[in-house]
Amino acid sequence: NLIDNAEFRLEFSDRVEALMTNDGLLTPVVAQAVYEARTDEIDQAILAESARWGDNWRPNDPYTRDDFIRVKDDLLAAFFPVRTAVVLAQFQADGWLVNDQAPELNQYGGSVAAGFELTMSNPNAAGDIYYKLDGTDPRDRTTGAPSSSALLYTGPITLNAAAQIRARVFADSPGASNDWSAEVNQTFTLTESLPVRIVEQHYNPAGSEEVTEFIELLNYGDQPVSLDGLQIASFSTAGYAFAS
């Protein structure tokens, strides 16, 4: 019943746009990579599992690692390449998505050189693209109209600093959330070195708690620096990514 609520349907459409398009987590290549990473982790452990439980349901024909590999290969060949499109078609057929498609970008986030020109296009027959560069929604949730600080897209956007772009197509009258498309939400960072240095590290202090550890950063430039999308790569095995 929730999907009958226009506000919920818009938020659902936002999640679908984020996860199932433009290299989102549930797009074929990305989802397959996540699955393969996990199956690679347990590849040898399957031998022990087969020895312990393989004959639990098939005493005379135990499940073996070969069965595991066969199922994995079948999924990689016939499931992951098509499943995203199947589910999207089901959502569309059941009326679970808003009417208008999200704006299309010439690049969906990532690292760009200063001066990069970001372009957007409207794949729908009508409507205008509204966007914001500060990571907030161009739609005013209270009124259903464009936010007072939203920008109307009229041409290429020159990026000279890191930015989180959120953009939607607005079709008709204010007040109805179905007049908005799902949003595109992408973060852009610059390839140039930033004026940021690690100047102090307080690690594993004797007789102290872990919460007193810290790394101090210094911005020696004359402008604020966004840490969105940045990572201290060698801080640990997985690195440390700053929250957006």
Backbone bond lengths (Angstrom), bond angles and torsions (degrees), N, CA, C in turn:
res aa  C-N    CA-C-N  psi(-1)  N-CA   C-N-CA  omega(-1)  CA-C   N-CA-C  phi
1 N - - - 1.471 - - 1.525 112.67 -
2 L 1.326 116.92 -26.07 1.459 119.87 -179.18 1.518 112.16 -59.01
3 I 1.328 116.97 -33.97 1.462 119.90 -174.89 1.525 111.11 -66.54
4 D 1.352 117.37 -17.16 1.464 120.45 176.66 1.518 111.67 -75.08
5 N 1.334 116.56 -13.99 1.459 120.79 177.37 1.525 108.97 -83.94
6 A 1.331 116.73 123.30 1.471 120.86 -173.83 1.526 111.76 -61.48
7 E 1.332 117.27 -37.71 1.465 120.26 -179.13 1.525 110.76 -66.56
8 F 1.336 115.52 -43.01 1.459 119.17 178.46 1.528 111.10 -65.08
9 R 1.336 116.42 -40.77 1.468 120.07 -179.76 1.525 111.25 -61.95
10 L 1.328 117.06 -36.71 1.469 120.27 177.70 1.527 110.03 -66.40
11 E 1.341 117.36 -44.71 1.466 119.79 179.79 1.533 110.71 -65.72
12 F 1.322 116.67 -37.51 1.461 120.39 175.92 1.530 109.91 -61.81
13 S 1.322 116.25 -43.73 1.469 120.89 179.40 1.518 111.20 -63.00
14 D 1.341 116.99 -36.48 1.463 120.80 176.41 1.527 111.03 -60.24
15 R 1.339 116.28 -43.96 1.463 120.54 -179.60 1.526 110.62 -66.50
16 V 1.312 117.14 -39.91 1.460 120.77 178.07 1.526 110.10 -62.60
17 E 1.323 116.37 -43.54 1.465 120.72 179.22 1.523 110.64 -61.66
18 A 1.337 117.36 -41.42 1.460 121.13 -177.22 1.523 112.09 -70.89
19 L 1.318 117.47 -37.99 1.464 121.12 -172.21 1.522 114.29 -94.01
20 M 1.334 117.54 -28.27 1.461 120.15 -167.87 1.515 114.03 -116.64
21 T 1.337 117.80 10.34 1.465 121.22 175.75 1.529 108.79 -136.99
22 N 1.327 116.17 164.03 1.474 122.62 170.10 1.523 113.66 47.36
23 D 1.339 116.18 54.87 1.466 123.32 176.75 1.523 113.40 64.30
24 G 1.328 117.59 26.44 1.455 121.45 173.81 1.518 110.87 -67.23
25 L 1.327 116.26 170.49 1.457 121.95 -173.15 1.521 113.19 -59.87
26 L 1.331 117.75 -29.58 1.463 120.58 -176.98 1.528 112.33 -104.42
27 T 1.325 118.27 19.44 1.462 120.33 170.85 1.527 108.36 -83.41
28 P 1.335 118.28 156.91 1.471 120.78 -169.09 1.522 115.47 -53.69
29 V 1.318 118.46 -51.81 1.464 120.57 -174.53 1.528 111.15 -66.32
30 V 1.328 116.70 -43.27 1.466 120.49 -177.23 1.525 110.62 -69.45
31 A 1.332 117.32 -46.48 1.462 120.60 179.81 1.525 110.87 -61.90
32 Q 1.314 116.36 -40.10 1.468 120.22 178.33 1.530 110.74 -63.29
33 A 1.327 116.96 -40.20 1.468 120.25 -179.94 1.524 111.25 -64.40
34 V 1.340 117.09 -40.06 1.464 120.97 177.92 1.535 109.85 -63.35
35 Y 1.336 115.59 -44.41 1.467 120.16 179.73 1.527 111.10 -62.76
36 E 1.327 116.59 -45.44 1.467 119.67 -179.11 1.525 111.77 -64.77
37 A 1.327 117.35 -36.54 1.460 120.06 178.27 1.521 110.56 -60.96
38 R 1.338 116.95 -40.78 1.450 120.21 -179.70 1.541 111.35 -72.50
39 T 1.324 117.33 -41.44 1.467 118.43 179.17 1.525 111.49 -66.83
40 D 1.331 117.22 -32.82 1.466 119.84 175.82 1.529 110.62 -65.20
41 E 1.337 116.46 -36.57 1.464 120.80 179.75 1.532 111.70 -61.30
42 I 1.330 116.41 -38.84 1.466 119.61 -173.14 1.522 112.38 -102.70
43 D 1.327 116.96 9.82 1.466 120.97 -174.29 1.525 112.51 -53.21
44 Q 1.318 117.97 -50.62 1.464 120.54 -178.33 1.533 111.75 -77.72
45 A 1.329 117.26 -29.70 1.463 119.92 178.93 1.521 111.62 -63.35
46 I 1.331 116.85 -25.20 1.469 120.55 179.34 1.530 110.70 -60.31
47 L 1.321 117.36 -30.47 1.474 120.00 178.35 1.532 110.53 -60.31
48 A 1.334 115.95 -46.16 1.462 119.35 179.54 1.526 111.35 -67.93
49 E 1.335 116.72 -38.93 1.463 119.60 178.39 1.521 111.54 -63.65
50 S 1.324 115.95 -40.23 1.462 120.28 178.01 1.528 110.73 -63.54
51 A 1.342 116.50 -42.64 1.465 119.97 -179.84 1.528 111.24 -64.12
52 R 1.334 115.81 -33.98 1.461 118.82 -175.75 1.526 113.41 -86.37
53 W 1.335 116.84 -40.58 1.462 120.51 -171.68 1.521 114.49 -121.66
54 G 1.316 118.29 -4.45 1.460 120.32 -171.49 1.514 115.38 -58.31
55 D 1.330 118.46 -29.01 1.463 120.57 -178.52 1.520 112.47 -100.77
56 N 1.342 116.91 13.40 1.465 119.80 -177.17 1.525 111.96 -62.60
57 W 1.336 116.40 -40.30 1.461 120.98 -179.59 1.521 112.09 -107.41
58 R 1.315 116.83 -20.36 1.473 120.26 -179.53 1.526 108.73 -129.48
59 P 1.331 118.26 79.00 1.477 121.26 -175.92 1.523 113.58 -56.93
60 N 1.313 116.66 -35.42 1.455 120.36 -175.46 1.529 113.63 -95.79
61 D 1.304 116.26 -4.35 1.476 120.56 -179.62 1.527 108.63 -149.00
62 P 1.328 118.15 69.04 1.469 121.94 -171.80 1.529 112.78 -59.43
63 Y 1.325 114.43 147.76 1.458 120.03 171.32 1.528 108.70 -68.57
64 T 1.311 116.02 135.66 1.460 121.44 -179.09 1.522 110.40 -126.46
65 R 1.304 115.56 177.89 1.467 120.05 177.03 1.523 110.91 -62.02
66 D 1.319 117.70 -29.86 1.465 120.60 177.67 1.527 110.94 -62.18
67 D 1.350 116.56 -37.24 1.467 119.68 176.68 1.526 110.38 -65.53
68 F 1.326 115.84 -41.06 1.464 121.41 177.85 1.525 110.23 -59.07
69 I 1.318 116.72 -46.13 1.464 120.90 -178.60 1.525 110.66 -66.85
70 R 1.325 116.40 -38.84 1.471 119.58 179.75 1.524 111.00 -62.30
71 V 1.342 116.60 -46.40 1.461 119.99 179.23 1.528 110.37 -63.81
72 K 1.331 116.57 -42.61 1.465 120.15 178.51 1.525 110.61 -58.87
73 D 1.321 117.30 -47.23 1.465 120.73 -178.56 1.532 111.21 -64.17
74 D 1.339 116.64 -37.36 1.464 119.93 178.22 1.529 110.72 -63.07
75 L 1.330 117.01 -41.99 1.464 120.80 179.38 1.530 111.04 -65.22
76 L 1.322 115.91 -42.19 1.459 119.53 -179.46 1.522 111.96 -65.87
77 A 1.324 116.36 -33.47 1.469 120.16 -176.60 1.525 112.84 -85.00
78 A 1.343 117.40 -36.61 1.462 118.79 -168.22 1.524 115.20 -121.93
79 F 1.328 117.75 -13.34 1.468 119.57 -176.47 1.530 112.20 -103.30
80 F 1.323 116.89 -59.83 1.467 120.20 -174.82 1.528 113.57 -60.03
81 P 1.336 120.06 -39.65 1.468 118.80 -177.39 1.531 114.25 -63.44
82 V 1.333 118.58 -24.86 1.466 120.55 -172.08 1.520 113.95 -116.20
83 R 1.332 117.58 -17.35 1.464 118.96 -168.24 1.522 113.13 -64.83
84 T 1.315 118.31 -39.35 1.467 120.43 -178.72 1.518 111.01 -58.65
85 A 1.326 116.86 -46.36 1.465 120.91 -179.40 1.528 111.10 -64.40
86 V 1.320 116.98 -37.54 1.467 121.03 178.98 1.526 110.56 -62.57
87 V 1.325 116.45 -47.85 1.462 120.52 -178.17 1.535 110.92 -66.13
88 L 1.338 117.46 -42.08 1.461 120.20 176.96 1.528 111.10 -58.62
89 A 1.328 116.85 -41.46 1.463 120.84 178.78 1.527 110.86 -64.86
90 Q 1.329 117.22 -37.25 1.463 120.71 177.42 1.530 111.03 -65.09
91 F 1.326 116.76 -45.00 1.461 120.32 178.10 1.530 110.69 -59.16
92 Q 1.337 115.68 -43.93 1.460 120.64 -178.53 1.523 111.01 -65.18
93 A 1.332 116.72 -44.99 1.461 120.95 -178.47 1.527 112.06 -64.42
94 D 1.318 117.00 -33.53 1.456 121.17 -178.74 1.522 113.29 -85.01
95 G 1.337 117.18 -1.30 1.455 120.73 178.77 1.515 114.04 73.55
96 W 1.322 116.95 28.50 1.465 121.19 -177.26 1.529 112.22 -87.16
97 L 1.319 118.06 -9.00 1.464 121.44 -177.18 1.523 110.30 -111.83
98 V 1.333 116.59 153.11 1.459 120.28 176.86 1.520 109.36 -66.86
99 N 1.329 115.63 163.19 1.462 120.53 -171.47 1.521 114.00 -68.57
100 D 1.343 116.35 -39.60 1.461 119.75 -171.58 1.523 112.03 -94.70
101 Q 1.320 115.63 146.71 1.457 121.80 178.30 1.535 110.70 -82.67
102 A 1.329 114.84 151.56 1.459 121.10 -179.64 1.529 110.70 -68.39
103 P 1.329 118.02 157.99 1.472 120.81 175.74 1.530 110.89 -58.69
104 E 1.318 114.90 152.16 1.464 121.25 176.53 1.528 108.64 -105.58
105 L 1.335 116.69 134.75 1.469 122.60 -177.64 1.522 110.39 -109.69
106 N 1.330 115.88 152.95 1.468 118.72 175.51 1.524 111.71 -76.67
107 Q 1.353 118.02 -14.93 1.463 122.30 170.65 1.522 107.65 -154.12
108 Y 1.326 115.06 136.63 1.461 119.74 -176.83 1.527 110.32 -101.57
109 G 1.327 114.72 81.30 1.444 120.53 177.10 1.518 112.83 71.89
110 G 1.346 115.17 -175.92 1.457 121.13 178.95 1.513 112.18 104.38
111 S 1.309 115.07 -167.22 1.460 122.12 -176.65 1.523 110.27 -93.16
112 V 1.327 116.20 131.85 1.464 121.59 -179.96 1.524 109.14 -135.64
113 A 1.315 116.28 159.15 1.462 121.17 175.56 1.521 109.70 -78.90
114 A 1.334 116.43 150.05 1.462 120.30 175.71 1.525 109.09 -55.95
115 G 1.323 115.96 137.41 1.451 120.86 -177.69 1.518 113.32 93.41
116 F 1.339 116.82 -0.36 1.469 120.01 178.60 1.518 110.14 -58.49
117 E 1.318 116.66 136.16 1.454 121.10 179.96 1.528 109.55 -101.94
118 L 1.308 114.64 110.85 1.465 121.44 178.94 1.520 108.77 -88.23
119 T 1.325 116.07 126.64 1.456 119.69 177.64 1.518 109.65 -116.05
120 M 1.314 115.38 149.25 1.460 122.54 177.60 1.517 109.07 -130.50
121 S 1.328 115.16 149.08 1.456 119.36 177.15 1.521 109.42 -135.32
122 N 1.313 115.02 153.47 1.460 122.09 -179.21 1.525 109.50 -99.19
123 P 1.341 118.23 113.12 1.459 120.28 -178.23 1.533 113.70 -79.75
124 N 1.324 116.68 -1.24 1.462 121.24 -177.90 1.524 111.13 -95.15
125 A 1.309 116.06 165.69 1.459 120.37 -177.52 1.519 111.92 -70.43
126 A 1.340 116.97 -25.16 1.459 120.05 -178.01 1.524 109.06 -147.47
127 G 1.328 114.64 174.34 1.456 119.69 176.33 1.520 112.49 108.83
128 D 1.324 115.73 165.65 1.456 123.22 178.76 1.520 109.63 -120.83
129 I 1.330 115.80 152.07 1.461 121.30 177.46 1.529 108.88 -95.19
130 Y 1.320 115.50 125.56 1.458 121.71 172.62 1.522 108.31 -113.49
131 Y 1.340 115.91 143.08 1.463 118.73 -176.48 1.525 110.35 -147.20
132 K 1.339 114.73 164.12 1.462 121.79 172.34 1.517 107.70 -139.59
133 L 1.330 115.14 152.60 1.463 121.71 -175.74 1.532 113.45 -105.82
134 D 1.330 116.62 1.29 1.466 119.80 -174.01 1.523 113.11 -106.75
135 G 1.335 116.74 12.28 1.456 119.64 177.44 1.511 114.55 84.29
136 T 1.331 118.67 7.67 1.462 121.08 177.40 1.525 109.83 -106.93
137 D 1.322 114.88 161.61 1.462 121.82 -172.81 1.529 110.39 -74.30
138 P 1.343 118.59 133.01 1.468 120.08 176.59 1.527 112.71 -72.16
139 R 1.315 117.10 -10.38 1.458 121.79 178.11 1.523 109.78 -96.53
140 D 1.316 116.35 130.82 1.459 121.46 174.52 1.526 107.30 -80.88
141 R 1.322 116.44 111.24 1.461 120.56 -175.21 1.524 111.89 -65.32
142 T 1.317 117.51 -28.92 1.463 120.75 -177.82 1.522 111.57 -70.68
143 T 1.328 116.40 -44.51 1.471 120.21 -175.55 1.519 113.35 -99.37
144 G 1.327 117.24 -20.99 1.459 119.87 -174.84 1.516 113.23 80.70
145 A 1.325 117.08 -0.72 1.466 122.11 179.44 1.526 109.62 -96.99
146 P 1.340 118.03 170.90 1.467 118.94 174.08 1.524 111.30 -58.65
147 S 1.320 116.65 140.62 1.465 121.53 176.85 1.523 109.34 -59.10
148 S 1.323 115.84 149.60 1.467 120.33 -179.34 1.529 111.76 -63.18
149 S 1.346 116.40 -22.65 1.469 119.53 179.84 1.530 112.46 -103.64
150 A 1.337 116.39 5.79 1.468 119.62 177.91 1.519 109.97 -72.01
151 L 1.337 115.09 149.77 1.461 121.53 -179.73 1.519 110.13 -107.34
152 L 1.314 116.53 137.74 1.463 121.89 175.63 1.517 108.76 -83.31
153 Y 1.314 117.53 125.08 1.469 120.00 -179.09 1.523 110.18 -74.96
154 T 1.330 115.24 124.57 1.458 120.83 178.84 1.523 112.73 -126.64
155 G 1.329 116.86 -7.62 1.455 120.09 -179.22 1.512 110.71 174.89
156 P 1.325 117.72 -177.92 1.470 121.91 -176.06 1.524 113.00 -52.01
157 I 1.339 115.25 142.35 1.461 122.89 178.16 1.518 107.85 -105.43
158 T 1.316 117.15 119.59 1.459 121.48 -179.54 1.522 109.40 -85.21
159 L 1.331 116.04 121.37 1.459 121.08 -178.62 1.526 109.60 -100.05
160 N 1.326 115.62 113.76 1.467 120.99 175.90 1.528 111.41 -114.57
161 A 1.316 116.21 6.01 1.463 122.11 177.80 1.521 107.49 -151.73
162 A 1.323 115.52 161.82 1.459 119.52 176.08 1.523 109.03 -60.04
163 A 1.324 116.24 145.16 1.461 119.77 -177.72 1.521 109.89 -153.46
164 Q 1.318 114.89 147.33 1.462 120.58 171.33 1.516 107.22 -107.66
165 I 1.326 115.85 110.70 1.463 122.51 -176.17 1.514 109.58 -90.27
166 R 1.321 116.29 126.80 1.465 120.82 169.54 1.517 107.03 -124.74
167 A 1.335 116.50 125.71 1.467 120.60 -173.53 1.520 110.27 -140.78
168 R 1.327 114.81 146.41 1.469 122.03 176.55 1.526 109.60 -141.06
169 V 1.317 116.01 159.26 1.466 122.01 168.98 1.527 107.86 -94.63
170 F 1.327 115.58 130.57 1.466 121.54 176.34 1.517 107.42 -109.11
171 A 1.346 115.95 123.69 1.456 118.94 -168.62 1.530 114.33 -96.76
172 D 1.333 116.99 -56.68 1.465 117.13 -169.09 1.520 113.33 -128.58
173 S 1.327 116.57 -114.29 1.458 120.36 -171.40 1.515 112.15 -90.37
174 P 1.345 118.32 147.28 1.469 120.90 176.74 1.521 111.23 -63.35
175 G 1.326 115.08 156.51 1.452 120.28 171.98 1.510 115.47 100.54
176 A 1.312 119.00 -16.25 1.460 121.25 179.71 1.514 108.81 -116.19
177 S 1.337 115.61 119.42 1.468 118.14 -174.69 1.518 111.88 -66.69
178 N 1.338 117.44 -19.95 1.463 118.84 179.45 1.526 111.32 -74.78
179 D 1.336 117.17 -5.33 1.462 120.34 174.44 1.526 111.11 -80.12
180 W 1.318 117.19 -6.27 1.466 122.00 179.40 1.515 110.66 -106.43
181 S 1.331 114.89 146.73 1.465 119.71 171.12 1.513 109.08 -80.56
182 A 1.337 115.90 170.04 1.461 119.72 167.24 1.525 107.87 -62.31
183 E 1.328 116.06 159.69 1.449 119.11 -176.95 1.531 111.71 -94.98
184 V 1.326 114.68 151.68 1.459 122.51 165.81 1.516 106.10 -98.67
185 N 1.322 116.74 126.92 1.464 121.95 -176.89 1.528 108.11 -129.18
186 Q 1.329 116.82 102.69 1.459 121.56 -173.45 1.531 110.49 -134.84
187 T 1.343 115.66 141.86 1.454 121.76 179.02 1.527 110.39 -107.06
188 F 1.332 116.08 131.57 1.457 122.73 177.90 1.528 109.36 -114.03
189 T 1.326 116.34 135.54 1.459 121.76 174.00 1.523 108.34 -121.72
190 L 1.330 116.02 162.79 1.460 120.57 -178.56 1.525 110.89 -96.33
191 T 1.330 115.52 146.29 1.463 120.67 179.85 1.524 111.76 -76.63
192 E 1.328 117.77 -21.78 1.460 120.49 -176.69 1.530 110.86 -69.23
193 S 1.325 115.97 151.63 1.459 120.60 176.00 1.519 109.68 -63.71
194 L 1.328 115.67 138.53 1.461 120.79 179.29 1.538 109.80 -93.69
195 P 1.324 117.44 152.51 1.469 120.54 178.79 1.529 111.24 -79.01
196 V 1.334 115.68 55.97 1.465 121.06 -177.91 1.524 108.51 -127.00
197 R 1.327 116.66 132.89 1.455 121.31 179.37 1.526 109.73 -133.13
198 I 1.328 115.91 149.53 1.461 121.16 169.44 1.527 107.06 -82.35
199 V 1.327 117.34 119.03 1.461 120.43 -174.64 1.528 113.06 -112.48
200 E 1.333 117.02 -14.68 1.462 118.77 177.60 1.523 109.43 -155.24
201 Q 1.333 114.36 143.76 1.457 120.31 178.18 1.530 108.84 -135.08
202 H 1.318 116.48 126.59 1.462 121.86 179.29 1.532 106.68 -113.91
203 Y 1.322 116.72 96.13 1.459 121.42 -170.39 1.522 111.51 -117.42
204 N 1.314 116.36 129.58 1.470 123.16 173.71 1.527 112.34 48.98
205 P 1.326 118.20 55.93 1.467 120.17 -179.20 1.530 111.13 -65.36
206 A 1.303 116.60 135.98 1.467 121.41 -177.38 1.525 110.97 -60.99
207 G 1.339 115.64 132.78 1.453 121.46 176.55 1.509 114.38 64.93
208 S 1.341 117.36 21.66 1.456 120.61 -177.60 1.523 110.05 -123.90
209 E 1.312 115.28 168.59 1.457 120.57 179.75 1.533 110.38 -86.48
210 E 1.334 114.84 157.63 1.464 119.97 179.94 1.518 111.81 -62.06
211 V 1.339 116.35 -28.72 1.469 119.24 -177.16 1.526 112.00 -66.61
212 T 1.326 118.21 -13.65 1.470 119.52 178.95 1.521 111.87 -88.00
213 E 1.314 118.31 -4.61 1.466 120.39 176.48 1.526 109.72 -70.44
214 F 1.317 116.92 148.35 1.459 118.95 177.21 1.524 110.15 -160.58
215 I 1.313 114.58 160.63 1.464 123.01 169.19 1.524 106.75 -122.24
216 E 1.323 116.86 128.40 1.463 120.93 -179.14 1.522 109.76 -101.93
217 L 1.330 115.03 129.10 1.459 121.69 178.50 1.525 109.69 -106.83
218 L 1.311 116.69 146.40 1.463 122.03 177.15 1.526 109.37 -123.70
219 N 1.313 115.81 125.74 1.462 122.04 170.83 1.523 106.99 -94.39
220 Y 1.334 116.62 105.88 1.459 120.08 -177.60 1.526 112.14 -93.70
221 G 1.329 116.80 9.45 1.458 120.11 175.36 1.516 111.19 -87.75
222 D 1.333 116.36 -173.38 1.458 120.62 -178.03 1.524 112.34 -110.95
223 Q 1.374 116.25 12.41 1.453 120.80 178.99 1.527 109.16 -133.25
224 P 1.336 117.59 151.18 1.475 119.70 174.97 1.528 110.48 -59.48
225 V 1.329 116.82 148.34 1.458 122.76 179.89 1.521 109.23 -123.08
226 S 1.323 117.00 126.77 1.462 121.19 175.50 1.530 109.37 -82.04
227 L 1.331 116.62 134.31 1.460 121.67 177.66 1.526 111.99 -95.24
228 D 1.338 117.61 4.17 1.463 120.71 179.79 1.522 110.32 -57.38
229 G 1.322 116.14 128.87 1.453 120.94 176.77 1.510 114.52 82.41
230 L 1.341 118.22 -4.10 1.458 120.35 -179.67 1.527 110.94 -87.55
231 Q 1.325 115.66 156.41 1.453 121.37 -177.33 1.524 110.20 -145.52
232 I 1.346 116.04 139.83 1.462 121.04 168.08 1.522 105.45 -88.05
233 A 1.320 116.38 99.21 1.460 121.15 -166.50 1.515 113.28 -68.17
234 S 1.322 118.46 -35.69 1.461 120.76 -174.66 1.525 112.71 -102.46
235 F 1.324 117.03 16.54 1.456 121.38 -179.07 1.529 111.16 -67.85
236 S 1.329 117.02 -35.15 1.457 122.66 179.46 1.515 107.04 -156.73
237 T 1.306 116.15 -177.19 1.469 119.12 -178.94 1.514 111.41 -56.86
238 A 1.323 115.90 -42.51 1.464 120.07 -178.05 1.518 113.25 -94.65
239 G 1.352 117.08 -4.80 1.464 119.32 -175.59 1.511 110.64 78.45
240 Y 1.338 115.75 173.09 1.452 120.79 177.27 1.516 108.05 -124.97
241 A 1.344 116.54 118.59 1.459 121.71 179.83 1.515 109.51 -101.63
242 F 1.326 116.96 132.64 1.448 120.70 177.05 1.520 109.70 -74.86
243 A 1.318 116.31 139.67 1.460 121.01 -179.48 1.514 110.38 -67.37
244 S 1.334 116.13 141.75 1.465 120.37 177.86 1.517 110.11 -77.91
